[in-house]
């Protein structure tokens, strides 16, 4: 099993190569065992990968819904961590 930093880097590389579904799978594996308070940030990255996959598949209605959830999660993360920035 890869370390967390390796999983995140692998997901980034896959995303950058347009392998959005594979990126989602790597992030999902990491996220499912992750328990820190910034977990919602990684959930939003999963959602962005899924949305990109849906766009690739021309499933725009589904992509819009997932992007909206990702936006809400990123916004919540930023509000929760505002004092740290």
NORMOGI-V133264 format. One record per residue. RES is the residue in one small letter. SS is DSSP state (@ for helix, = for strand, . for the rest). Layout:
RES SS
RES SS
This chain:
x .
x .
x .
x @
x @
x @
x @
x @
x @
x @
x @
x @
x @
x @
x @
x @
x .
x .
x .
x @
x @
x @
x @
x @
x @
x @
x @
x @
x @
x @
x @
x .
x .
x .
x .
x .
x .
x .
x @
x @
x @
x @
x @
x @
x @
x @
x @
x @
x @
x @
x @
x @
x @
x @
x @
x @
x .
x .
x .
x @
x @
x @
x @
x @
x @
x @
x @
x @
x @
x @
x @
x @
x @
x @
x @
x @
x @
x @
x @
x @
x .
x @
x @
x @
x .
